[in-house]
Amino acid sequence: MTKEEFIALVKEYSNDTGFCSFHKEDHPAYVKMLVAGKKVIPWALERLKDSIGHDEGDTFDHDNDPHMLIHLISQLTNKDCFKSFPKKYAGMLNMLRKYVLKWGKAEGYIA
């Protein structure tokens, strides 16, 4: 899988499931991203970083679902990306995103 293919799958998933309040792990685009394995983590982190400021209201980016990206990274790392995540922030997108991006940097996935 190339980075361009990954971005296209993120867009496909995001547009198809934007109305859902849950993750559709059986969505064909999600399955393809998951099967691609850990090599997509840097791209997922990049897309997650791009979602900052574009996840609510008029700024919402329908092509980039940060919730799905966090879930995907969690599955690809067997939840290692959340080893010491403070439970008091569970469900808070901004805190989850910040933590996962910090983890990605510490693990060398992003500069």
Backbone as CSV, one residue per row, in Angstrom:
resi,resn,N_x,N_y,N_z,CA_x,CA_y,CA_z,C_x,C_y,C_z
1,MET,0.836,-1.179,0.000,0.000,0.000,0.000,0.880,1.240,0.000
2,THR,0.492,2.210,-0.793,1.208,3.487,-0.826,0.515,4.489,0.090
3,LYS,1.202,5.578,0.353,0.624,6.640,1.166,-0.637,7.186,0.499
4,GLU,-0.603,7.339,-0.801,-1.752,7.870,-1.539,-2.958,6.925,-1.421
5,GLU,-2.696,5.624,-1.497,-3.772,4.648,-1.336,-4.354,4.718,0.075
6,PHE,-3.476,4.876,1.069,-3.930,4.993,2.455,-4.824,6.222,2.624
7,ILE,-4.387,7.356,2.114,-5.177,8.591,2.232,-6.534,8.422,1.558
8,ALA,-6.565,7.764,0.413,-7.830,7.511,-0.281,-8.746,6.627,0.562
9,LEU,-8.178,5.641,1.246,-8.984,4.776,2.112,-9.519,5.532,3.324
10,VAL,-8.709,6.423,3.891,-9.170,7.255,5.006,-10.355,8.107,4.555
11,LYS,-10.244,8.706,3.380,-11.330,9.528,2.836,-12.581,8.688,2.598
12,GLU,-12.407,7.521,1.997,-13.548,6.647,1.722,-14.262,6.271,3.026
13,TYR,-13.491,5.807,3.992,-14.075,5.418,5.276,-14.767,6.617,5.928
14,SER,-14.077,7.736,5.986,-14.602,8.926,6.649,-15.904,9.400,6.021
15,ASN,-15.961,9.418,4.705,-17.175,9.855,4.019,-18.321,8.856,4.170
16,ASP,-18.006,7.576,4.158,-19.038,6.555,4.268,-19.607,6.411,5.674
17,THR,-18.827,6.770,6.684,-19.253,6.508,8.064,-19.387,7.764,8.918
18,GLY,-19.287,8.919,8.320,-19.337,10.166,9.078,-20.582,10.343,9.930
19,PHE,-21.638,9.661,9.587,-22.903,9.767,10.316,-22.976,8.776,11.483
20,CYS,-22.012,7.869,11.592,-22.031,6.831,12.623,-21.418,7.340,13.929
21,SER,-21.919,6.813,15.031,-21.344,7.151,16.333,-20.497,5.997,16.863
22,PHE,-20.120,5.102,15.969,-19.306,3.952,16.335,-18.360,3.625,15.180
23,HIS,-17.376,2.791,15.452,-16.423,2.395,14.411,-16.971,1.206,13.638
24,LYS,-16.835,1.258,12.339,-17.262,0.150,11.483,-16.019,-0.634,11.073
25,GLU,-15.634,-1.570,11.934,-14.429,-2.351,11.688,-14.569,-3.277,10.491
26,ASP,-15.795,-3.484,10.038,-15.992,-4.355,8.876,-16.072,-3.572,7.563
27,HIS,-15.904,-2.257,7.631,-15.922,-1.441,6.413,-14.724,-1.856,5.556
28,PRO,-14.922,-2.062,4.261,-13.821,-2.521,3.393,-12.564,-1.642,3.456
29,ALA,-12.725,-0.340,3.530,-11.560,0.551,3.598,-10.807,0.352,4.910
30,TYR,-11.541,0.203,6.004,-10.905,-0.008,7.311,-10.146,-1.326,7.322
31,VAL,-10.769,-2.357,6.798,-10.135,-3.681,6.746,-8.825,-3.601,5.958
32,LYS,-8.832,-2.904,4.836,-7.610,-2.766,4.026,-6.513,-2.045,4.792
33,MET,-6.880,-0.990,5.531,-5.884,-0.257,6.314,-5.312,-1.136,7.419
34,LEU,-6.165,-1.897,8.065,-5.737,-2.771,9.151,-4.824,-3.887,8.628
35,VAL,-5.198,-4.464,7.512,-4.410,-5.549,6.917,-3.038,-5.045,6.460
36,ALA,-2.953,-3.787,6.084,-1.665,-3.224,5.642,-0.628,-3.252,6.750
37,GLY,-1.071,-3.267,7.985,-0.158,-3.410,9.112,0.496,-2.121,9.578
38,LYS,1.519,-2.302,10.390,2.167,-1.179,11.069,2.811,-0.157,10.141
39,LYS,3.038,-0.530,8.891,3.683,0.434,7.983,2.806,1.662,7.754
40,VAL,1.503,1.580,8.038,0.620,2.730,7.832,0.572,3.655,9.047
41,ILE,1.183,3.257,10.151,1.125,4.083,11.371,1.647,5.494,11.132
42,PRO,2.802,5.701,10.477,3.257,7.082,10.253,2.253,7.908,9.448
43,TRP,1.602,7.292,8.472,0.612,8.004,7.661,-0.632,8.307,8.480
44,ALA,-1.029,7.359,9.333,-2.191,7.574,10.190,-1.917,8.703,11.178
45,LEU,-0.704,8.737,11.714,-0.334,9.815,12.631,-0.312,11.167,11.911
46,GLU,0.158,11.166,10.690,0.178,12.402,9.890,-1.253,12.914,9.655
47,ARG,-2.142,12.009,9.283,-3.551,12.393,9.064,-4.183,12.836,10.382
48,LEU,-3.817,12.179,11.485,-4.330,12.567,12.796,-3.883,13.979,13.142
49,LYS,-2.628,14.271,12.889,-2.109,15.628,13.137,-2.846,16.647,12.260
50,ASP,-3.129,16.273,11.016,-3.854,17.158,10.099,-5.287,17.438,10.557
51,SER,-5.817,16.588,11.434,-7.202,16.773,11.883,-7.337,17.838,12.967
52,ILE,-6.222,18.272,13.529,-6.275,19.291,14.586,-6.934,20.555,14.036
53,GLY,-7.962,21.000,14.720,-8.687,22.202,14.303,-9.706,21.969,13.206
54,HIS,-9.873,20.708,12.807,-10.803,20.388,11.721,-11.731,19.240,12.108
55,ASP,-12.176,19.242,13.372,-12.962,18.110,13.827,-14.320,18.477,14.435
56,GLU,-14.740,19.717,14.226,-16.065,20.099,14.730,-16.611,21.314,13.999
57,GLY,-17.916,21.419,14.029,-18.582,22.580,13.448,-18.267,22.824,11.992
58,ASP,-18.128,24.098,11.646,-17.885,24.498,10.258,-16.505,24.084,9.745
59,THR,-15.603,23.761,10.654,-14.251,23.383,10.242,-14.112,21.872,10.038
60,PHE,-15.180,21.121,10.285,-15.114,19.660,10.219,-14.663,19.183,8.845
61,ASP,-13.669,18.301,8.845,-13.133,17.724,7.608,-13.754,16.347,7.409
62,HIS,-14.681,16.241,6.484,-15.401,14.985,6.249,-14.517,13.916,5.612
63,ASP,-13.307,14.277,5.213,-12.379,13.335,4.583,-11.362,12.754,5.558
64,ASN,-11.466,13.096,6.849,-10.411,12.723,7.784,-10.995,12.514,9.181
65,ASP,-11.356,11.288,9.503,-11.988,10.954,10.783,-10.924,10.659,11.848
66,PRO,-10.685,11.593,12.777,-9.648,11.370,13.784,-9.975,10.217,14.729
67,HIS,-11.256,9.989,14.988,-11.643,8.883,15.866,-11.214,7.544,15.253
68,MET,-11.459,7.390,13.967,-11.078,6.156,13.283,-9.565,5.993,13.282
69,LEU,-8.837,7.075,13.055,-7.378,6.997,13.021,-6.816,6.547,14.368
70,ILE,-7.364,7.094,15.453,-6.936,6.697,16.792,-7.252,5.217,17.023
71,HIS,-8.440,4.805,16.623,-8.837,3.403,16.784,-7.927,2.474,15.966
72,LEU,-7.631,2.864,14.748,-6.758,2.077,13.885,-5.363,1.938,14.497
73,ILE,-4.799,3.045,14.945,-3.466,3.021,15.566,-3.486,2.133,16.806
74,SER,-4.548,2.230,17.580,-4.692,1.402,18.770,-4.678,-0.083,18.413
75,GLN,-5.417,-0.449,17.383,-5.451,-1.851,16.967,-4.106,-2.306,16.408
76,LEU,-3.470,-1.465,15.618,-2.190,-1.834,15.009,-1.074,-1.986,16.037
77,THR,-1.216,-1.336,17.183,-0.181,-1.398,18.222,-0.599,-2.282,19.392
78,ASN,-1.694,-3.002,19.219,-2.222,-3.835,20.301,-2.430,-3.002,21.567
79,LYS,-2.876,-1.775,21.368,-3.171,-0.791,22.409,-1.937,-0.292,23.161
80,ASP,-0.744,-0.595,22.664,0.479,-0.100,23.299,0.541,1.421,23.295
81,CYS,-0.110,2.042,22.327,-0.084,3.511,22.244,-0.847,4.163,23.393
82,PHE,-1.559,3.362,24.185,-2.333,3.896,25.320,-1.871,3.349,26.666
83,LYS,-0.683,2.781,26.725,-0.228,2.104,27.953,-0.417,2.932,29.219
84,SER,-0.070,4.188,29.196,-0.169,5.002,30.411,-1.101,6.200,30.221
85,PHE,-2.071,6.056,29.323,-3.020,7.147,29.093,-3.873,7.351,30.335
86,PRO,-3.971,8.597,30.837,-4.782,8.864,32.031,-6.270,8.601,31.766
87,LYS,-6.838,7.690,32.514,-8.241,7.287,32.323,-9.206,8.463,32.461
88,LYS,-8.830,9.489,33.212,-9.735,10.625,33.400,-9.994,11.373,32.091
89,TYR,-9.158,11.133,31.078,-9.333,11.792,29.785,-9.992,10.890,28.739
90,ALA,-10.437,9.723,29.151,-11.071,8.784,28.224,-12.238,9.460,27.505
91,GLY,-12.293,9.286,26.206,-13.381,9.846,25.407,-13.183,11.291,24.975
92,MET,-12.123,11.926,25.426,-11.862,13.321,25.067,-10.936,13.344,23.852
93,LEU,-11.507,13.649,22.693,-10.762,13.574,21.436,-9.455,14.354,21.481
94,ASN,-9.489,15.581,21.933,-8.263,16.396,21.912,-7.158,15.788,22.770
95,MET,-7.529,15.231,23.923,-6.533,14.610,24.795,-6.032,13.301,24.197
96,LEU,-6.926,12.509,23.629,-6.524,11.261,22.964,-5.560,11.544,21.823
97,ARG,-5.930,12.502,20.999,-5.098,12.843,19.834,-3.720,13.317,20.294
98,LYS,-3.698,14.213,21.261,-2.436,14.744,21.772,-1.558,13.612,22.316
99,TYR,-2.149,12.700,23.050,-1.408,11.592,23.635,-0.856,10.659,22.562
100,VAL,-1.688,10.312,21.586,-1.248,9.400,20.519,-0.147,10.048,19.674
101,LEU,-0.276,11.330,19.394,0.772,12.019,18.638,2.085,12.062,19.428
102,LYS,1.988,12.276,20.729,3.182,12.276,21.583,3.809,10.875,21.592
103,TRP,2.966,9.857,21.683,3.450,8.477,21.632,4.161,8.218,20.287
104,GLY,3.547,8.646,19.185,4.116,8.444,17.864,5.484,9.081,17.717
105,LYS,5.629,10.238,18.300,6.935,10.924,18.265,7.960,10.158,19.099
106,ALA,7.568,9.740,20.287,8.477,9.006,21.175,8.908,7.673,20.556
107,GLU,8.025,7.062,19.793,8.324,5.778,19.147,9.070,5.929,17.817
108,GLY,9.262,7.168,17.384,10.010,7.419,16.159,9.186,7.329,14.880
109,TYR,7.863,7.287,15.017,7.005,7.231,13.827,6.880,8.587,13.150
110,ILE,7.036,9.661,13.933,6.965,11.017,13.379,8.119,11.854,13.950
111,ALA,8.512,12.840,13.193,9.639,13.698,13.631,9.175,14.736,14.616
